[in-house]
Structure formats: C-alpha cells, structure tokens
Amino acid sequence: MQNAPLKPTSEKIADRTGVSPNTVKRDAKFSEAVDAIEEVAHQLINSAKVIQNVNRGLQNAAHEVESKAENVRNCAQNRTSPPNRTTNQRPETNTEF
C-alpha cells in the first residue's frame, strides 16, 4: 500500500476554515508583515525612550551650567570669589626644626 501524497498545510487549513488555499497564504504573509511592523515599532519606542532620557540629561546639564554662570556673573558684579572655589595657594609648611 502506497502513502497518499501529503496535502500542503495551506490546503489543510483552507479545508478546515472554508477559505481558499490562496487566502490562507495571503493571510500568512499579512501576519508576518504585522509581526515585522510590531518589532520595528518596539525598536522605535525604545529608541524614543533613550532619546528622551538623553534629552533630560542635556536639559539638566544646561540648567546646571546656567546656574553656575549666574553665580559667576553675580560674583563678578560683587567682585567676590565664587562659592566653594578652590585656590591654587601653596599649603603652609612648617619650617621650624
């Protein structure tokens, strides 16, 4: 007894669902396209989150620079040294023996 030739999967699904094998094949391609779009969408969302975090960091840095610039401007107007400024003075040495 010989085995009957196997039906392609698209024909089996078509028989069970009542549509043509070509419809099953088109639906499979459509499903693959939707999956690919979903993957790209997730990548775009993750990239947008990274960009958003970088943007926040840049904004924080810009505010910090502006704050320090304001301190320098205030000190220049008052002719005082900025707060927490370290000087290049030499430390005192003990010359007594």
Beta strands, then each sheet from edge to edge (+ up, - down):
end
